[in-house]
Amino acid sequence: MCTPGVEADEHGTDRTTASRERQSREVEQFVYTVSHDLKSPLVTITGFLGLLEQSLASGDRAGAERAVERIRRSAVRMSEMIDGLLRLSCVGQVARETTTVQVGDELRELLCLYEQRLADAGAVVDVAEPLPAVLANRTLLVEAFDNLLSNALKHGATADGLRIRIDHRLTDHELEYRVRDNGPGIPEALHARVFRTFERLDPDSEGSGLGLAIVDRVLSAHDGRVRVESSPGQGATFILAFPRSAVAPSRHLVAQDVDLVAQDARVPDAGTGNAGAGGR
Amino acid sequence: MHTLRVLLIEDDPDHAELIEHALGRQPLIASIRHLADGTEGVRYLKGEGPYRERELPDVVLLDWKLPGKDGLQVLREIKADDRLAGIPVVVLTTSGSDADVRQAYKSHVNSYLVKPVDYAQFKAMIEEMSHYWGELNRRPGLGAAETT
């Protein structure tokens, strides 16, 4: 059983000050989530129970059925939120099981699962291979990419169709995987909010409101960070940044090539990307 | 008797319905206008875009966690606008977080109410709130005279 925000190594000692601060923020966020977000469906449930009682007392069968439906829907939503929170709370612990992840291979597999959804959306994904491998938890990293793809499909589409480009960049301190879409973009004032738990900036969009929060948690559990670069009308680039020390030997790149690729790793326009893996 | 025009900014359709249901039973309530996100709420109050002919409300019921502009941003924009600053803003949210309450009061909120889970209390709170702002409280001379 994972305990939210509490993460210690096998000797029972906290890892670093940064890690403790992160845990503290996570606990704070968790408490806020429980007190606000989980209470929200509860208010709906009890509110419509009150209306149900009124409907039953007055013999309003249609009103009663409507209230029951709202109650059922909110109970399901609450259950999904609890599942999501449990999932989120496990990230820190699962992340300790790391291995060399061949990101290019994982993305190819993941994109196969997305083939139908991408085709339905008329979306094209261009993966700028080869991508460096990284020392990370494979399941969590795939989940992070999964959530970013899903997010791009939900929010990134424009009248010109959706183009997603995945590439990388190596800086002096970090290895970045970059997922760029050509969608409507996100105003700077909202950049931090997109990663918050149960935050849905578009009220009409479907989803749990946890996808990007999980991405954020996955990266911080790897001592990395996620950020977004975007402005309205200019698409959005989500950047998964790992510490440079997490670069792992790649099946496709010999060690000295990593730096050569780094020098070549520019970030071309998503709009100019060719049909890649997702177009299959 | 019908004196209170309410602008409700609330993204949760179920909560909006519960609030409207409770408010709608109050004889004091003249009208309820509901908008589901903060950005639209501000546009409405400022009379922008499709809201040029809008009637300013006597009280704003404001959820705290909203898509677009969140409750804090909406509150700040209302209180920073001379035409709007006199309209009482009542935050109505599920968050009882002390940080949120402090931030709201720092930004000149007029009242901060936490939605009770118990429906009888919820209804009673809405009734008392409308009684207070509709009858007991003396409001500045905003409203019908100013619609621009």
Interface residues (C-beta under 8 A of the other chain):
Chain A: Y32 S35 H36 D37 K39 S40 L42 V43 T44 T46 G47 F48 L49 G50 L51 R70 S74 A189 R193 E199 R200 L201 D202 P203
Chain B: D11 D12 D14 H15 L18 H21 A36 D37 W64 K65 P67 G68 D70 Q73 T93 T94 S95 G96 S97 K115 P116 V117 D118 Y119 A120 F122 K123
